[in-house]
């Protein structure tokens, strides 16, 4: 894989032998029941061998090219760029956003199944066969990881069970139908708030019971070691492709790379290639729900603190007693009270700028992208678009001087047909000013 200079602590780039990330190695690790330790050690050993196995990666590359449609397109969104600059000027009169914004979207929505999730699902399905396991389980929030895993399992002939919160089943009904059509069993999770956190809980309970025959295809770059590394490696082709594509059309890397973040697979997939590039500013957009000040949000970095969730120490939403505070977001894919340990380490070190968008801001951005570019983004993706004018105007974080010709790369993580109900729910939200 291509790489650049590394002016950052090694702990921001790779976990140590115990799966710990960060300059102080204070994120990540493995905090699981004793019954799962053996399975995780087996997975760690198997992946350590596969990580340097050219046959495995060649098979995966062939599947991604022939079946999933990689490489995905890098699309220059000129009308949206003009609108972003206008919105930045409106948000902060007198600010100095770049005179010329070249906005590129890394179109993961064009990958088979409609999102970046297929990269990880295909890789872990192949890993399941290498492990000699005969059954796959997965969790899903927005349904895209569930669809991707069901798709990979249908392709490779593996039985698949997907755990999904009853609330997410309600708001992501089209993806539930897709999973069932692909032959997967979708199990409704009624505990807690019936969202992604609870689906992860149930998947882990199933894995404890059936660990001898079952591989858990975890969907994001979180959870116990070695999952954050596995998912990051399988998703980093997003940023690797985008960097090469930008070099081809612009002759250089972006000034800013931006992605929405929940658990972190989309964000770390885009940013991993660029962490060691000092000329590239990195940013993530969290889901602010009703507003961070209301306490009803899913911003684990901006509104959370260090704690242990789903087998890993990272930033999470919790009360003073260490109990998990439920995440709140209209976006099922970002409705999670934690974030992956590598993203947490990057945020703690100041290598990544963290911003947020409320539900209403994300819907406004979603409508804006659709009407300026004819592309319907996932509600998750729309959070990244929503914060871009804030970043360029210097409203979030430290005021930043931007080059006159600024290149921005946005991880366009998925398509938005699954989120049409959200548009109806927020029918009173208009696109940005000046957009018809």
N, C-alpha and C positions, 0 to 999 in steps of 0.2 A: 504494500500500500504506500502511496505517496505521503511524504511527511515533510515538515518544515523545521526551522530552528525551534529550540525548546527553552525559552527563557522563563520557564515556570517550574515550580517544585515538581519532582517526579510523582508525588502523591496525587497530583491533579490529573495525571495522564494514565496511571496504572495503579491498581490495587496491589498491596503487598501480599505475601504468601498466605496471610490470614484473611484476606479480602477487605483490608482497611484502606480507606481513601483519605486524602487531605494532607496538608502540610504537617499536621499533628497526628495524622492517621487516626482521627477520632470519629470517622463515619464508616458505615458498612459493617463487615463482620458477619457472624452467623449465630443467631439467637433463636434456636428451634428446639422442639421436643427431641429427646434422645432417639426416638423411633425414626426421625428423619436424618439424623447425622450420617448414618451409613449410606443412604441414598444420595445425599449431597456430596459425600466424599467420592462415591462411585462416579457421580456426574462430573466432579472436578477432575478426577483422573482421566475420564474418557475425553473431556473437552480439552484438557492439556495436550493430549495426543492429537486430537483432531485439529487443534489450532494451527498446527504446523504440517498438516497432512494435505499435500497438493491435490490428492484424489478427491477428498471431501469437498474442498473449495471449488474444484473444477466442476464437480457434479452440481453443486449449488449454483454456480454461475450459469451453467447450461440451463437449469430449471428456471432461474430468474429471467434469463434472456428469452427462452423459447416459450415459457408458460406465463410468466408474470409481466413481461413487456419491458424489461430494463434494457438500457438505461432509460429513465423517465426524462421527459423534456425539461429544459430550462427555458422559461418563457419570459420575455421582456414585456412588462405591463406598463406601457407608456401613459395610457389614459388614467389608470389608477395612480401612477406616480404624480401626475399633475394635480389630481384631487388630493393626494396625501400632502403635497406642499401647501395647497390652499387651506387644508384643515389645520396644518401646523401653524400657519400664519394667523388663522382665526383663534386658535387656542391660546396663543401668546403673541399678541401684537408687539412688534418691535424685535422679536426674536430673529435670528439669522439662520434659517435652515439653508441647506445647499441650494445654489442657483440652478444646478442641473442634477436631477435625481434619476439615476438609472436603476429601476426596480426590477429585480429578477425573482421569479417564483419557481422553486424547485417542485415540479408538478407530480407529487406522490399520489395525487388524486387520479392520475392516469394509469397507475399500476393496477394489475388485475385485482379485483375485489374492492378497488376504490380508495385505498389508503396505504400508508407505509407498512402496515402490520404484516403484509404478506412476506416481507423480507425475513423477519424473525420466525414466522410460522413455518415456512418451508425449511429453514435451517434447522429448527428444533425437531421438525418431523423426521428429517434425515438423521438427526442425532438420536431420536427414539429408536430407529432401526439399528443403529450402531450399538446402542445400549442393550439390545435384545429384548426390549419391552414390547408388549403387544397391545397396549391401550394408552390413549391420550386423554388428559383432562386439561381444561383451560378455564380461566375466568374472563369475563368481559364486562365493560361498562357501556360504551357507546355501541357495542356490537361488532365493531370492525375487527378487533382481534379474534372474536369468536367466529366471525365469518371466514377470516383468513385461516384460522386453525382448522375449521371444518373443511375448508377447501383443500388444504394441504393433506389432511387425513383422507379425504375422498380420493385424491390423486394417488396416494401411496397405499391405500387399502387398510387404513388403521381405524378402529372404532374410536369415536370421539364423544366426550361428554363436556358440555360447556355450562358453567355455573354463572347465573346472571340474576342480579337483584330484581325483585318484582317491580320496583319503581322504574328501573331501566327497561324491563320488558315492556312496560306500558308505553314509555316515551320513545322506544326504538323498535317498534313492532315490525317494520319492514325487514330489519336485520335478523330478527327472530325467525321470520318466515324463510329467509335465505339459509340460515343455519340448518333448519329442519329439512329444507329441500335438499341440502347437501348430505343428509343422512346423520347429522349430529343430534344427540339428545340434549335438549336445553332444559336445565333444572332451575326452577325458580327458587330464589333465596328470599325468605320472608323475614329473616332476623334483622335487627337493627333498623336502618332506614331503607333496606332493600336496594342498596346501590353497590358501587364497585368494591368498597372496603369489605362489605359483607360477602360478596361473591368470592373474594380472595380467601376469606376465612373458611368458607365451605370447601373450596378447592383444596386447601391445605389439610382439612380434616379428612377428605376423601383420600388424599395422597398418603397420609399416615396409615390408613386402613389397608390400602392396596399398593403399597410401595414396591412390592416384589414384581408386579406386572405392569405398573403404570408410570408413565413419565408426565410430569406437570409442565406444560408449555406455558410458562409465565410470560405475560404479554408486555411487560415494561421493564425498564432498566433499574429495578428495585428488588427487594426481597433479599434472602440470604445468599451469601457467597456460594457458588460463583455466578449466580444469575445476572447481577449488574454487568459483569464483564461479558458474559455470553450474549446478552441482548444488545449491548453496545457494539460488540464486534459484528453482529449480524445486521445492525442498522447503520453502521458508519459508512456503508456504501452510498448513502444519501449525500453526505458531505464530500466523500471522495469523488463521486461523479460530478457534483456541482462545482467543486474547485477546478476540476479538469475542464468542464464546460465553460466556466467563466474565463479561464486562462485562454481558451480557444477564441472566444468572442471579444474579450476586453483586454487580454494580455496581462491580467493581474487578478489578484484575489479581491474580495469585497472589502469595503470600509467597515461594513456592519453586517453581521449574520444574526438573524432573529428567528426564533421559533416559539410556539406555544409550549407550555410545560404542565404536565400533570404528574404522572409517575416518572416520565422522562425519556421514553424510548425515541420519540420523534426529535426532541431537543438534542439529546446526546448524539443521535444519529447524524444530525446536521453539523453539530459543533465539534465533534471529536477531532476531525481533520484539522480544525483551525485553532485549537487551544494553544498550540505552540507557535502561532504566527503573531508576532507582536504588533503588526500593522492592522490586524483585524479586531474590531471591537465585537464582543459577543453579548447577546441579550436574550432573555426569555420573558415570556408573558404568562403570568398566572391568572387564574380565574378569580375575580373579586366578587362574584355573585351579586349580592345586594349592596356591596360596598364593604371594604375592609373594616371601616369604622363601625359598621353595624354588628360585626362578629359573625355574620352569615356569609361566608365566603369559602373558597378552597385554595387560599394562598398560603401554602405550607412554608414558603421561604419568608415572605414579607410578614406573615402573621403567625408563624409557628416558632418552635423551639426544639432543641435536640431531644430525641427520645427514641424508643424502640418500637417499631411497627412492622409486622409481617416479616420477622426474622432479621431485621437490619436496623442499625442505629443511623438515624438521619434526622432531617428537620421534619416536624409534623405538627399538626394541630392537636393541642392537649390542654387540659385545665391545670390548675395548680396542684392537683393530686395526681397528675400524670395520666388521667383518663382521656381517651381519645375524644376529641370534639368532632362532631360530624361535619363533613364538608358540605357546602351549599353552592351549587352552580346549575344553571340551565343546561350546561354542557355535560353530558353523561361521561364523556371521555376524560374530562378534567375534574370530575366530582370525586376526588380522592384526597384524604387528609394527610398525605405524605408526599415525598419526592425522593427520587433515587439518590444514593449516597455520593455518586460522582458529581451530580449537579449541585448537591448541598455543599460539597467541598469547594467547587468552583465559586459558588456564591459567597461562602465564608471568606475565601481568599481574595474576593473582589475581582476575579477574572471575568465574571459574567455580571452584567447589569440586569437587575430584576425590576420589571414593571408589572402592571396588572390592568385588567379591563373588567368592568362590571358586565352583567348579562346584557343590559340594554346597550352598552357601548359595543359589545361584540355583535349584537344583532344589527346595529346601525352599520358596522363595518361589513358584515355579511351582505347586507342589501347593497352597499356601495360597490363592493367587488363585483357582485352579480350584474349591476347595471352599467358599470364602466368597462368591464372586460368580458361579460357574457360567460362567466365562470361562477358556478355556485359552490362556495367553499363550505367545508364542514364548520360547525359552530366553534369547534376547538381551534381550527385554523384562523377563524375570524378574530380571535383574541389577539393573535400576533399582529394582524393588520390594524386592529384598533389601537394598539400602543405605539405604532410606528410614528404617527404625527407627534405624539407626546415626546418621544425620544429625539426626533429631529428638531423640535421646538425647545428642547431643554427643560421640559416640564417635569420629567421624572429623573431623579438622580442629579448629578452635577451637570451644570451647563457645559455643553460640549461644542467645540468649534468643528465644523464639518468642512471637508474639502469642497471647493466650488463645484467639482464634478464628483459626486458621491455615488458609489455603487452599493446597493443594499441587496442582500440575498435573504429571502424569506422561505422558510420551510413550509411548503403548502401541503400540509399533512394528509388531507383527505377531502373527499367530495361531500356536498351537503344535502343530497337528496334524503338522507336519513333524518335531517333536522328541519324538514318542512313544517312539522307541527310546532316547532319553536317559533318559526316566523308567524304562524297564526296566533300563537299565545302572546307574542309581542307585536300585534298588528298595528299598534299606535306608534311604534318606533320607526322613524324615517331614516333614510340614508343621510350621509353628510351633506351639509349645506351646499347648494349649487348642483346637486346630482338629481337628475329627473327620475 
